[in-house]
């Protein structure tokens, strides 16, 4: 659904995006992660035909950026960093104005406006001037605006920014629902927990692409697979039993907790449990040790200075 080849954007002597080659599949939630100034928003604006690339190629929904820009804009929705709403108009008037720009007829406009105001919890405030809205309410109204014409591809730049936890959950659930409808979601976010929950794949980016994969595969690449065993009264006999297991690598002890790297956890974990029990250990807990996406992200970007 989205393809880029050596996509590059420079501003005078500064390169914001360098030689980006990327594929985002149809129906995928793809999270684009990187620090401030990394070029994430610049990339999104190029793909949405808001700014022109300096070089390279990109296609969105089978259409070429720089050649089919009007057709691309008609097939995408975009939530930018700034809401860009008319504050003297109410919520319905704002959405109706933008729906007209998308070419929706009166009946469709009314139906779509009512639907998205209801989904995003703004129905009771629809007749109030948007200038009275909180930042979070404006954010939700901007999300509704991006979806009125039922786009194939949706670009979200920090969609839960400024939202309270309840509203953020509504938006996350809504994004997951959009995926279930077959939409393709390109998500720029600093909320790594949100990316971990939602994304099929993530791309870690700092002017150039560092890594692309599923969150789970990135964990395995960086840290391997580890299992945590918590025991009561860890003894020397238990430590010797573990040391005798040739497949148990990088055994780490921390109080009553043991962390072990295992190449095939489903096969090897029961063997570790048997060895500990036979050595007289009282097992309290056994679980996979899973690094957070935040740890993965920080390890990937820390050695990549901004140019």
PyMOL commands that set and color helices and strands:
alter all, ss='L'
color gray80, all
select helices_A, chain A and resi 40-47+69-75+91-101+106-119+123-125+130-132+135-147+165-180+192-198+215-223+236-243+265-278+293-301
alter helices_A, ss='H'
color red, helices_A
select strands_A, chain A and resi 2-11+14-24+29-33+55-60+63-64+76-79+153-157+184-188+201-205+209-213+226-232+249-254+257-261+282-289
alter strands_A, ss='S'
color yellow, strands_A
deselect
rebuild
show_as cartoon
